[in-house]
Amino acid sequence: DIFLLKTDSLGNVEWWQTYGHPTRLDYATSVDLVEDGGYCIGGEYPQVPNSVVQWVVRTDSLGNMIWEQQRGLPLESTFLASVMATADGNIVYAAGKYSGGTDQEHWPQLVKLDTSGNELWDKTYGEAVFGTGFFSVAEVPTSGDLIACGQKWYQTDGGFPYRKGILVRANSDGDSL
């Protein structure tokens, strides 16, 4: 399960919450504070064996779940969602979107959700390649542009795979700059 804990400035526990299902391996890799004092949490969980879905949880200031969104279909394998609250009060997450092919290829992906969890846009960048996706996203304070970083796998002529970093700057509508 995902575990969220709030402490005071001295480290005393104020509250804690868990999210998920007791028979599932739920993962969270990012959390951010939203405008109203609540939290957005990003991660993934297995939907069926060998398949995971992106998972975004939105809570109030006491950690009570307001909504959750899962993205992905059975037999897809997506990259986990790395969340960030934006200055306009919405949530953006970075991930990898499954291409639908047989080689577990992914596009680097950014998704923007409104305060109710509704999709505002879903953008992919470059080409779909095995092991490709974004790990993190940040907002440029002065412009609202987004910067995402991740990895792309490559195959050498000798058959040895290697990775290269990828970096994308997009405007607040997700359009690549």
C-alpha positions in Angstrom: 0.0 0.0 0.0 0.9 3.7 -0.3 1.7 5.2 3.0 1.3 9.0 3.6 2.4 10.5 6.9 2.1 14.1 8.2 4.3 15.4 11.0 4.6 18.7 12.8 7.8 20.7 12.7 9.2 18.6 15.6 8.5 15.3 13.8 5.5 14.4 15.9 2.9 12.4 13.9 -0.2 14.4 13.2 -1.9 11.8 11.0 -1.2 8.9 8.6 -3.2 7.2 5.8 -2.7 4.2 3.5 -4.1 3.8 0.0 -4.4 0.7 -2.1 -5.5 -2.8 -1.8 -4.2 -5.3 0.7 -3.5 -8.1 -1.9 -1.8 -5.8 -4.4 1.7 -4.4 -4.6 1.0 -0.7 -4.8 3.8 1.8 -5.3 4.1 5.5 -4.9 7.2 7.4 -6.0 6.1 11.0 -5.7 4.0 13.3 -3.6 3.3 17.0 -3.9 1.3 19.6 -1.9 -1.6 21.2 -3.7 -3.0 24.7 -3.3 -5.7 23.8 -0.7 -3.3 22.0 1.6 -4.1 18.6 0.2 -1.8 16.2 -1.6 -1.3 14.5 -4.9 0.4 11.1 -5.0 1.8 9.4 -8.1 2.7 5.7 -8.6 1.5 2.5 -10.1 -0.1 -0.8 -9.2 -0.5 -4.2 -10.9 -3.8 -4.7 -12.7 -3.1 -8.2 -13.8 0.2 -10.2 -13.7 3.0 -8.6 -15.6 0.9 -5.4 -16.2 0.9 -2.2 -14.2 -1.3 0.9 -14.5 -0.4 4.5 -13.7 -2.1 5.7 -10.5 -2.7 9.2 -9.2 -4.4 9.8 -5.8 -5.7 13.2 -4.7 -6.3 13.8 -1.0 -7.6 16.6 1.3 -5.4 18.2 3.9 -6.0 15.3 6.4 -5.0 12.7 3.9 -8.6 11.6 3.1 -8.9 10.4 -0.5 -10.9 12.8 -2.7 -10.4 10.9 -6.0 -8.0 8.5 -7.7 -7.3 7.9 -11.3 -5.9 4.8 -13.0 -4.6 4.8 -16.5 -3.8 1.8 -18.6 -5.5 -1.3 -19.9 -5.1 -5.0 -19.0 -1.9 -6.4 -20.6 -0.4 -3.0 -20.9 2.7 -2.2 -19.0 3.0 1.5 -18.3 5.6 3.6 -16.5 4.6 4.9 -13.0 3.1 8.4 -12.7 5.4 11.0 -11.2 3.1 13.9 -10.0 3.5 17.6 -9.6 1.0 20.3 -8.6 1.0 23.2 -11.0 0.7 26.9 -10.3 -2.8 27.0 -11.9 -4.0 24.5 -9.3 -4.0 21.4 -11.6 -1.8 18.3 -11.5 0.7 17.2 -14.2 2.3 13.8 -14.2 5.2 12.3 -16.1 5.2 8.7 -17.2 5.6 6.3 -20.2 2.6 5.4 -22.3 2.5 1.9 -23.7 2.6 1.8 -27.5 0.3 -1.2 -27.9 3.0 -3.2 -29.6 4.5 -6.6 -28.6 7.9 -5.2 -27.6 6.8 -3.3 -24.5 7.6 0.0 -26.2 6.7 3.3 -24.6 6.4 6.9 -25.5 7.6 9.5 -23.0 4.3 11.0 -21.7 3.0 14.0 -19.8 -0.7 14.2 -18.6 -2.5 17.2 -17.1 -5.5 16.6 -14.8 -7.8 19.2 -13.4 -8.7 19.5 -9.7 -11.4 16.9 -10.1 -9.1 14.3 -11.8 -10.4 14.9 -15.3 -7.9 14.8 -18.1 -7.1 18.2 -19.6 -4.5 16.8 -22.1 -2.3 13.7 -22.7 0.8 14.2 -24.8 3.5 11.9 -26.0 6.9 12.8 -27.4 9.4 11.3 -29.9 9.1 7.7 -30.7 8.0 4.6 -28.8 11.0 2.5 -27.7 11.4 -0.3 -25.1 12.1 1.1 -21.7 11.4 4.7 -22.6 9.6 7.2 -20.4 9.8 10.2 -18.1 10.7 9.9 -14.4 10.1 13.5 -13.3 8.5 16.8 -14.3 9.0 20.4 -13.0 7.3 23.7 -13.8 9.2 26.8 -14.8 7.9 29.4 -12.4 8.0 32.4 -14.6 6.4 30.9 -17.7 4.4 27.8 -16.6 6.4 25.7 -19.1 7.1 22.1 -18.1 10.5 20.3 -18.1 10.5 16.5 -18.0 13.4 14.1 -17.8 13.7 10.4 -18.3 15.4 7.7 -20.3 15.4 6.1 -23.7 16.9 2.6 -24.4 19.1 2.0 -27.4 20.4 -1.2 -29.0 24.0 -1.3 -30.3 24.9 -3.3 -33.4 26.5 -5.9 -31.1 23.1 -6.4 -29.4 24.0 -4.6 -26.1 21.4 -2.2 -24.8 22.3 1.1 -23.3 20.3 4.1 -22.1 20.4 7.8 -22.8 18.8 10.6 -20.9 15.9 12.5 -22.5 14.8 16.0 -21.7 11.7 17.8 -23.0 10.5 21.4 -22.5 6.8 21.9 -23.2 4.5 24.8 -22.7 1.6 24.7 -20.2 -0.6 22.9 -22.9 2.0 20.2 -23.2 3.2 21.2 -26.7 6.9 20.5 -27.2 9.1 23.6 -27.4 
